[in-house]
Amino acid sequence: MCEQCLDENGKFSPKNLFYKDIVKKVGREEEGIRYKFREIVKCQGCLKCELSCPEGAIKPVKLEN
């Protein structure tokens, strides 16, 4: 939760696809970081977010039709 992915300068995520919100974790809710899946068409697939994450918390997922 270093929040570098929330920077809007485009260095981390060129399209600013991460945001802070409430997330569910094993029976409780807490503040966390989410991905804007509804805006996934904006994702360039560059993996800059995964490579830039100092905590290794971001892992790409493969979407299949």
N, C-alpha and C positions, 0 to 999 in steps of 0.2 A: 504493500500500500504506500509506495513512495510517491505516487501520484504524478510521475513524470509523463505518463500517457495522457494526462488531462491537459497538458500544455497546448495552447492553441496556435503555436508558432509553426506547426507543420513539420518540425524536426523529428518528432516521434511518430505521429500518424498524419500523413499528408492531408487527409480529409477529416481529421478530428473526429474519429469514430468511437471514442471512449467517453464515458460520463460517470459521475458519481450518483449513486442511488441506493436504495435499500435492497439488500440481497438476502435470500434465505439460506441459512446454514444449519443443518441438522436440528430442526425443531425450533430455531430462533431466527430473528431477523436482526441485521446489523448494517451499518453503512459500508458500502463497498464500491467497486468499480465494475461497470457493465459496458458491453459493446452494443453499438447501435445496429442490431441485426436487421431492422427495417430499412436501413440505409446501406445494406451490404453491396448494392450495385455500385456504390461509390468506392469500394475497396479496390485498390489497384493490384493487389496480390503481390506487392513488393516485399512483404515480410519485414519491413523496416521496424514495425512495432515489436515483433518477436526478437529481432536482433538488438534492438535498443533497450529492452527491458533489463535493468540491472539485477532484478531478482529472479529472472527466468520464469515469471508468472504467466506469460502469454504464450499460448501454443495454438498454431493454426488448426482449423478443422476443415475437412474436405466435405463439401456439400454435394450430395448426389441427388439427381432428379428421380 
